[in-house]
Amino acid sequence: MKTLELRNRWTLVTGASSGLGLEMARAIARDHGGHVLGVARRRDRLEALCEELRTRHGVQADCIVADLSRPADVERVFTEATRGRQLHGALLNAGVTYWGDAVKLDWGAFQTMLDTNVTSLVRLSGLLAPHLAAHDTQGGMMLVSSVAGLIPVPYQAAYSGTKAFVLGYGQALAQELRPTGVSVTVFAPGGISTELMENSGLAQRFKTGDLGMMTAPECASHALRAFTRRKALSIPGLLNQTLALAARLLPRGFLAQRTAALYRPGP
């Protein structure tokens, strides 16, 4: 497949109001001259992002305010995103996490995590794939997983499970869509210094540089490089790549035990 050309083309970015999604949206406009359609819950942040991209980089930018844990919002995102607009790419990045004892995770919070991290991603990718293929643009999708999807992560058990699903689903979907010309990239970063880390409490445990932790702009640069090169799987950072290798070679029980020691919350 040819390299993805984003210039003067629309790319959908979910979770665009902060963290990795925000920085990927900026990188699309700044480094690739691409138009950005941002999706997130917070209107004020999305509108500020759109204004920034238009003013600084001269691209088109639009936003859709939606909560991807709600099935009706997911359907609306696709409808609004493709109304009078041809998408060339989609970065399905929205996600939530939880750090703590798995049995203490509120059931409603788990359902929100499952709907955001898994259900909305499957639904959107299923809707977007025919749209991208029908217009012969040879576009692409990126599904954001995590190194936590490669190994069992105690005290992030539910999050780790959702990201393991994204990893397996994305790699399988990539093969199914190959004949259509639509590429699927699974991006599996380690920890990223973002609002998500702050809100979960993990930022108090891990700092930038620890255990492969990256800044959001640095991680976004890796993500866009993998996306435009149509890589099937991208794991940024030497330490994260080493963990991925360990996941293939070492017993999963041993990895879970060692990870538990790192992630176990303090008293």
C-alpha positions as CSV (number, residue, x, y, z in Angstrom):
1,M,0.0,0.0,0.0
2,K,1.1,3.6,-0.6
3,T,1.9,5.9,2.3
4,L,-1.2,7.6,3.7
5,E,-1.3,11.2,2.4
6,L,-3.2,13.3,4.9
7,R,-2.7,16.8,3.4
8,N,-6.0,18.5,2.5
9,R,-7.9,15.4,3.6
10,W,-10.1,14.8,6.6
11,T,-9.1,12.6,9.6
12,L,-11.4,11.8,12.4
13,V,-9.8,11.8,15.9
14,T,-11.7,10.5,18.9
15,G,-10.7,11.6,22.4
16,A,-9.4,14.8,20.8
17,S,-9.9,17.2,23.8
18,S,-6.8,16.1,25.7
19,G,-3.8,13.9,25.9
20,L,-2.8,11.7,23.0
21,G,-5.8,12.6,20.9
22,L,-5.2,16.3,21.3
23,E,-1.6,16.0,20.3
24,M,-2.4,13.7,17.3
25,A,-4.9,16.3,16.1
26,R,-2.2,19.0,16.3
27,A,0.3,16.8,14.5
28,I,-2.1,16.1,11.7
29,A,-2.6,19.8,11.1
30,R,1.0,21.0,11.8
31,D,3.1,18.3,10.3
32,H,0.8,17.0,7.5
33,G,-1.5,19.9,6.5
34,G,-4.5,17.7,7.1
35,H,-8.0,18.7,8.1
36,V,-9.2,17.5,11.5
37,L,-12.6,16.4,12.8
38,G,-12.3,16.1,16.6
39,V,-14.7,14.1,18.8
40,A,-14.9,14.4,22.6
41,R,-17.3,15.2,25.4
42,R,-16.0,18.7,26.2
43,R,-17.3,21.3,23.8
44,D,-15.1,24.2,25.1
45,R,-11.9,22.2,24.6
46,L,-12.9,21.0,21.2
47,E,-13.8,24.4,20.0
48,A,-10.6,25.8,21.3
49,L,-8.6,23.1,19.5
50,C,-10.5,23.8,16.2
51,E,-9.7,27.5,16.4
52,E,-6.1,26.8,17.2
53,L,-5.7,24.5,14.1
54,R,-7.4,26.9,11.8
55,T,-5.5,29.9,13.0
56,R,-2.0,28.4,13.3
57,H,-2.0,26.0,10.5
58,G,-4.6,27.1,8.0
59,V,-6.4,23.8,7.8
60,Q,-10.1,23.1,8.2
61,A,-11.2,21.8,11.6
62,D,-14.5,20.8,12.9
63,C,-15.8,19.1,16.1
64,I,-18.5,16.7,17.2
65,V,-19.5,16.7,20.9
66,A,-20.3,13.2,21.9
67,D,-20.0,10.7,24.7
68,L,-18.8,7.5,23.1
69,S,-20.0,5.4,26.1
70,R,-23.5,6.1,24.7
71,P,-24.5,4.0,21.6
72,A,-26.7,6.7,20.2
73,D,-23.8,9.2,20.3
74,V,-21.6,6.7,18.5
75,E,-24.2,6.4,15.7
76,R,-24.5,10.1,15.5
77,V,-20.8,10.6,15.3
78,F,-20.6,8.5,12.1
79,T,-23.6,10.2,10.6
80,E,-22.4,13.7,11.2
81,A,-18.8,12.9,10.3
82,T,-19.7,11.6,6.9
83,R,-22.5,14.0,6.0
84,G,-21.1,16.0,3.0
85,R,-17.6,15.0,3.9
86,Q,-15.2,12.2,2.7
87,L,-13.0,10.9,5.5
88,H,-9.6,9.6,4.6
89,G,-8.5,8.5,8.1
90,A,-9.8,7.8,11.6
91,L,-7.8,7.6,14.8
92,L,-10.0,5.7,17.3
93,N,-8.3,6.8,20.5
94,A,-11.0,7.6,23.1
95,G,-10.5,5.6,26.3
96,V,-10.9,5.5,30.1
97,T,-9.0,3.6,32.8
98,Y,-9.2,2.6,36.4
99,W,-6.4,1.9,38.9
100,G,-7.2,-0.1,42.0
101,D,-8.6,-3.4,43.1
102,A,-10.7,-5.0,40.3
103,V,-13.4,-6.1,42.6
104,K,-13.9,-2.5,43.9
105,L,-14.5,-1.2,40.4
106,D,-18.1,0.1,40.3
107,W,-20.2,-1.8,37.8
108,G,-21.5,1.3,36.1
109,A,-17.9,2.5,35.7
110,F,-16.9,-0.8,34.2
111,Q,-19.8,-0.6,31.7
112,T,-18.7,2.9,30.8
113,M,-15.1,1.7,30.3
114,L,-16.3,-1.3,28.2
115,D,-18.5,0.9,26.0
116,T,-15.9,3.5,25.5
117,N,-12.8,1.4,25.0
118,V,-14.4,-1.5,23.2
119,T,-18.0,-1.2,22.0
120,S,-17.7,2.2,20.4
121,L,-14.4,1.3,18.7
122,V,-15.9,-1.8,17.2
123,R,-19.0,0.0,16.1
124,L,-17.2,3.0,14.6
125,S,-14.6,0.8,12.8
126,G,-17.4,-1.3,11.4
127,L,-19.2,1.8,10.1
128,L,-16.0,3.6,8.8
129,A,-14.5,0.7,7.0
130,P,-17.1,0.6,4.1
131,H,-17.1,4.4,4.0
132,L,-13.3,4.5,3.5
133,A,-13.3,1.6,1.0
134,A,-16.3,2.8,-1.1
135,H,-14.6,5.9,-2.4
136,D,-11.3,4.2,-3.4
137,T,-9.2,6.6,-1.3
138,Q,-7.1,3.9,0.2
139,G,-7.6,5.5,3.6
140,G,-6.7,4.0,7.0
141,M,-7.7,3.6,10.6
142,M,-5.7,3.5,13.8
143,L,-7.0,1.7,16.8
144,V,-5.2,2.7,20.0
145,S,-4.5,-0.2,22.3
146,S,-1.7,-0.3,25.0
147,V,1.2,-2.3,26.2
148,A,-1.2,-3.2,29.0
149,G,-3.0,-5.2,26.3
150,L,0.1,-7.4,25.8
151,I,0.6,-8.4,29.4
152,P,-1.7,-8.9,32.4
153,V,-1.8,-5.8,34.5
154,P,-3.1,-6.4,38.0
155,Y,-4.8,-3.3,39.5
156,Q,-5.6,-2.3,36.0
157,A,-7.3,-5.6,35.2
158,A,-10.4,-4.3,33.4
159,Y,-8.4,-1.7,31.4
160,S,-5.8,-4.3,30.5
161,G,-8.6,-6.6,29.3
162,T,-10.2,-4.0,27.1
163,K,-6.9,-3.1,25.5
164,A,-6.1,-6.8,24.9
165,F,-9.4,-7.0,23.0
166,V,-8.4,-4.0,20.9
167,L,-5.1,-5.6,20.1
168,G,-6.5,-8.9,18.9
169,Y,-9.5,-7.3,17.1
170,G,-7.4,-4.7,15.3
171,Q,-4.8,-7.1,14.1
172,A,-7.5,-9.5,12.7
173,L,-9.4,-6.6,11.2
174,A,-6.3,-5.4,9.4
175,Q,-6.1,-8.7,7.5
176,E,-9.8,-8.7,6.6
177,L,-9.7,-5.2,5.2
178,R,-6.4,-5.6,3.3
179,P,-8.2,-6.5,0.0
180,T,-10.2,-3.3,0.2
181,G,-7.1,-1.0,0.4
182,V,-8.0,0.3,3.8
183,S,-5.2,-0.1,6.3
184,V,-5.6,-0.8,10.0
185,T,-2.8,0.2,12.4
186,V,-2.9,-0.9,16.0
187,F,-0.9,1.5,18.2
188,A,0.2,0.1,21.6
189,P,2.0,2.7,23.7
190,G,3.1,2.4,27.3
191,G,2.3,5.0,29.8
192,I,1.7,8.6,28.6
193,S,1.8,11.7,30.8
194,T,-1.8,12.8,30.3
195,E,-4.9,13.9,32.1
196,L,-6.0,10.2,32.1
197,M,-3.0,9.3,34.2
198,E,-3.6,12.2,36.6
199,N,-7.3,11.4,37.0
200,S,-6.6,7.7,37.7
201,G,-3.9,8.5,40.3
202,L,-1.2,6.7,38.3
203,A,0.7,9.9,37.7
204,Q,1.6,9.8,41.4
205,R,3.2,6.4,40.9
206,F,4.9,6.8,37.5
207,K,6.8,9.9,36.1
208,T,7.8,10.7,32.6
209,G,10.8,8.5,31.7
210,D,9.7,5.7,34.2
211,L,8.8,2.4,32.7
212,G,8.7,3.8,29.2
213,M,6.5,6.8,30.1
214,M,6.3,9.3,27.3
215,T,5.0,12.8,26.9
216,A,1.8,13.1,24.8
217,P,3.5,15.1,21.9
218,E,6.3,12.5,21.7
219,C,3.9,9.6,21.6
220,A,1.7,11.4,19.0
221,S,4.7,11.7,16.7
222,H,5.3,7.9,16.9
223,A,1.6,7.3,16.3
224,L,1.3,9.5,13.2
225,R,4.5,8.0,11.8
226,A,3.1,4.5,12.2
227,F,-0.3,5.5,10.8
228,T,0.9,7.2,7.6
229,R,3.3,4.3,7.0
230,R,0.4,1.9,7.5
231,K,2.2,-0.3,10.0
232,A,0.0,-3.2,11.3
233,L,1.3,-2.9,14.8
234,S,3.4,-0.1,16.4
235,I,4.9,-0.2,19.9
236,P,6.8,3.0,20.5
237,G,9.9,3.1,22.7
238,L,12.7,0.5,23.3
239,L,11.5,-0.4,26.8
240,N,7.9,-1.0,25.6
241,Q,9.2,-3.1,22.7
242,T,11.3,-5.1,25.2
243,L,8.1,-5.6,27.3
244,A,6.3,-6.8,24.2
245,L,9.1,-9.3,23.5
246,A,9.0,-10.5,27.2
247,A,5.2,-11.0,26.7
248,R,6.0,-13.5,24.0
249,L,8.8,-15.3,25.8
250,L,8.1,-15.4,29.5
251,P,5.2,-17.1,31.4
252,R,2.2,-14.9,31.8
253,G,1.9,-15.8,35.4
254,F,5.4,-14.5,36.1
255,L,4.7,-11.3,34.2
256,A,1.5,-10.7,36.1
257,Q,3.3,-11.3,39.4
258,R,6.0,-8.8,38.6
259,T,3.5,-6.2,37.2
260,A,1.4,-6.6,40.4
261,A,4.4,-5.5,42.5
262,L,4.7,-2.3,40.4
263,Y,1.0,-1.4,40.2
264,R,-0.2,-2.4,43.7
265,P,-1.6,0.8,45.3
266,G,-0.1,1.9,48.6
267,P,-1.9,1.7,52.0
